[in-house]
């Protein structure tokens, strides 16, 4: 067996001592105050998308919004939560980094570190509260049957975690009536609690800036918020509290929740905002899984509008099909993926703040 790195030899530092580049109170984007620049053509497209969303909601179809972590760093968490709270978005999805930024904003009002400087010092991502509390929440959530996003949303909304006793966990572990997965999750949680020397009872973890958290807003509103992490990509993997089984259990639940929302996309809308890898990769597998089931019912998903938003310049009309291999647009990987899904697709080059604020205004005007 190959030798593995021992994280117990690492040092972790208080999050409050880290210089953070983004203050959510100053950076929070509001529909009333934000002034962005959009071309008339983009505004017209956004108006069309707003109409599609309202029609989809009248039909009871899914309206999904998947986004990258920069959408959170740009101060969009509260506005994204408002989309969900008003029923305009029925599903929100992001990657592991989006979850972390949203949690750090809720916990201390600040996020985003100097990666270049901190890697040089061996301190990148080595923040005690971020690593400990998020990993602990995922282990508790795995035991409680929650997904990744709901585990963190519950932590923020509830300002803490209900820590079960050793006796309770041992009872579950030894019970023949409990599902094996539940017993395994109990064993994982017990191992972590003993490792961290955490006592049973309610562990209070204040989140004074919870009102800025899209995860908390979605959790309270009962709207699915799913996270789709890749192992080793996020700073919580540097912490000794990280447990792969908890990541896997909660992320699997979130993936299947996401697939279920894709199941409802006939007549619906899918927005992919600033997510060049996560969103197209999980979407193509999910859509294929759904079609695998629907074909037995002689049904399909074709009447779905896919709208992709990113900063890269718009150089190709994707309604005309795939560009030739000698065109640079051919190598816009995420658009090539979405274009192959068999649904209507377009690409909009825009700042995610300007796009989402304008979409919110259009929906508000039409509602």
N, C-alpha and C positions, 0 to 999 in steps of 0.2 A: 504494500500500500504506500502511496506517495505521502510524503510528509506534508502536513498542513500548517498554515500560519496560525499562531495562537494569539487571538485578540485580547486575552487576559493580560498580556504584557503591555498593552497600549495605555496611554494616558488620555483622559477625556477632560474637557474644560467647560466651565459654566457658559451657557449660551449668552448671558447678559454681558460677558466680557468680549464677545465677538463684535467687531465693527460690522454693521449690516448696512448695505447700500440702499435699501428701499424701506421707507416708512409708510405704512399703509394709510395712516390718517392723512398724510400729505398727498399720497399717490392714488387714493381711492377715486375711481372714475364714476361720476354721477351723470345721469341723463340731463339734468337741469343745467349743469355748469360746463360740461365738456364741449370744446370747440375743435372739430377735426376737419380736415380737408379731403373732400371726395369729389371726383369728377361727376358731371351730370349723368354719364353713362353708368357709373357705379351706383349712383343714387337710384336710378331707374331700375337697375337689377335688384337692389335691396327692396324696393317697393314691390317688385314681383315676388321675391322670396317671402315677404310678409304676407302677401295674399295666399301663397301656397301653404304657409303655416296655418293660417286661420281656416282654410278649407280642410286641411288635414285634421285639425282638431275637431271640426264639426263632424267629420267622418269617424272620429275615434281612432285615427291612425297615429302611429308614433311620430314624434318630432324629436330627433336626437341631435345633440351637440357634443362633439368630441373636440377637445382642445389641448394644446401643449402647455407646458409650465409657464411660458412667458405670458400667457394670457392672465394667469394669476399674478405674476410679478408686475404686470402692467396695471394692477389695481382693479381688475374686472370681477373679483369674486362676488362682491355684493350684488352687482348688476346681473351676473349669471344666476345668482340665487333668486333674484326678482323674476327673471324669465321663467324659472321653475315654479315659483310661488304663484304666479299669475296663470299657470297652466299652459303657457306657450311652448315650453320645452318639457317633454315627458321623460327625458333621460339625459343625464350629463355624464361625460366620461373624460378621464385624463390619465396621465402617466404617474409614476411614483413621485417624480419631482414636483408635479402640480400639487399633490397631496401634502408634501413637506412644506412648500412655500405657504400654502393656505393654513396649515397648522401653526407654523411659526408666526405668521401674522396674527392669528387668533390668540396665541400664547403671550407674545411679547410686543406685538405691533410692528415688528421689523423682520426682514428676511433678506437673503442674497448676500453671500460673502465674497471676498476677493480670492478667487480660486488660485490665480497665479501666485500670489504672496503666500497663501496658506499651504499649498502643496510644497513650496520650498521649505517651509518650517515643519512639515509633517503634521499639520494641524487641520487640513481640509476635511470638513465633515465630522470632526471629532468633538461634537458638542453633546454634552451629557444629557440635557433634557430632551433634545430632539431624538437622539438615538434611543434613550431609555423609554420615554413615554410613548412614542409611536410604536416601537416594537412590543412594548407591554400591552398597549391597546389592541394590537393585532392578535396577540396570543389570547387575550381575554375574549376578543371578538370571535376568534376561531372556535373557542370553547362554547360560546353562546350561540353559535350558528350564524354569525353576521358575515357580510362581505368585507372587503378591504376598505372601501369608502365609507360604509356605514359604521365600521369599527372606529374610525377616526372622527366621523361626524357625531357619533354618540359620545365619545370622549369630550369633544368641544362643547356640545350642547349641554351635557350633564355636568361639566366642570369636574370631571374625575372618573374613576373606575371603581366598580364593585368587585372587590377581590374575594374570591371564595376561600373558605377555610381548607386546610390540609385534609381534614376529616371528610369534607364534602367531596373533594377531588379523589381521595383514595376510595371512597364509596362508589363513585362513578367508575373508576378504573377497574374495580373488582366486580362490578355488576354484570351479570350475564344478560340482563334485560335491556341494557343500554346499547345502542349501535356501536360497532367497533370504532367508527370514525370519532364518535363523541368520547369514547374511552381514551383513544390515542391523543385527542386534543387536550383532555384533562391531564394526561401524563406529561405532555409537553409544557402545559401551563404550570403544573406543580414543579417541574424541573427548573423553570425560569424563576418562579417565585422564591424557591430555595436558593438559587444562585444569586439573586439580587437581595435576598433577606427582606422580602416585603411581607408585612403582616396582613392578615385577613381583615375585612371590613371595607368601608368606603375610603378610597384614597383620593383626597381632594387635590385637584390640579386646576387652579383657577385659569380661566381664559377671558381676561378683561376686554379683549377685542373680538369676541365671538361674533358680534354683529357683522363683521367684515368677511366671515367665513362662508363660502359657498357650500362646503360640506355640512356645516351645521344647519344652514338654511334648508338645504335639500333634505337632510335627515328629519328635521322638524316638520317639513311639508309632506313627507312621505313620498318624495320623488327619488327614483333610483339615481344614485351617484356612484359610479363604478371607477375603480382604479385598475390599470393594466400595466403592472411593473415588469421590468426585466431584471433578473437577479444580478446584483453587482453594480447596477446603474446608479443607485441612489445612496446618499450619505448614511442612511440608517444601517446599511450593511457593514459599515466600519465598526459598529458598536457591539460589544460583547453580549448585549441582550437580544441580538438578532437571531431569530429561529426560522430556518428555511421552511419547516413544516407549517408554521403559522402563516407565512407569506403565501405558501402554496394553497392552503385551505381557503383563505379569504380571497385570494386572487382568482381561484377557480370559481368560487361562487359568483364573483363579480363578472367573470367572463360569461358564465351561463345566463346571468341576468341580462347582460348586454345582448346576447344572442336572442333572448326572448323578446327584447325590444325590437331587434331587427325583424323578428317574425311578424311584427305589426306594421312594417314599413310600406305595405301596399297602399298607395294613396298618401303616403307620408313624405317627410322631409328629413334629409340627413345633412347636417352642417359639419364640416371638418375645418377647424380654425387653427392654423399654426401648428399642425401635427403632421410632420413629414414621414414619420415611421409608424408610431403606435396606431393611429387611426386607420390608415389604409390596410395595414397588416391584419388587424383583428377584424376589420369589416369584411375583407374578402373571404376569410375562413367562416365567419358567422353567416354571411349570405349563402355560401355554399351549403352549410349545415341546414339552414332553413329550407332552401330549395330541395334538398335531399328528402325532407319530410313532406313538403308541399306537393311534390310531383306525384306522390301516392294519392293525393286528393285531387289531382288534375288542376292544381292551382300554381300560382307563381307570384313573384314580386318583380314587376316591370314598371309600374306607375309610381315611381319614386324619384323625387328630385334630389340629386346630390350636388351640394354647393360647397366648393373648396375655396378657402381664403388663406392667402399667405402673402409675404412681402415681395417674393420674386416677381419680376416683371411679366406681365401677361403678353405672350408672343404668339399664341396659337388659339384658334377657335376650335375647342374640343368637340363642339357639336358636329364638326366636319369629320370626325374620326381621329385616328391616331396619326401623328405626323410621321413623315419618312425618317429613316434612321440617320440621314445626313442633316436633319434639323435639330438644333440644340434642345428644342422642346421635347423631343423624343426621350431625352434623358432626365426629364422631370418625373422621377420615379413614381411619386405618389399620385400624380395625375394619370400616368399610364395605368396604374392599378385601378383607380376609380373608373377610368374610361372603359375598362374591360368588364365591368360588372353588369352591363346590359340595361342600365337605367339612364335617364337624362342626367347629364353632368355638365357643369361649367366651372370656370376658374376665375376668381376675382383677386386682383392684386390690390391689397389694402392693408393699412394698419388695423390690427384686430380691435383696438379701442374705437376707432372711427366707425368700423363696420358694425360692431355690436351695438354701439350707441344709436346709430342711425336705424338699425333694425328694430331696436326697442321703441324708438320714436314712431316708426311706421306702424308697428303693431298697436301701440297705444292710441294712435290716431284712428285706426280702423276698428278698434274694439269698443 
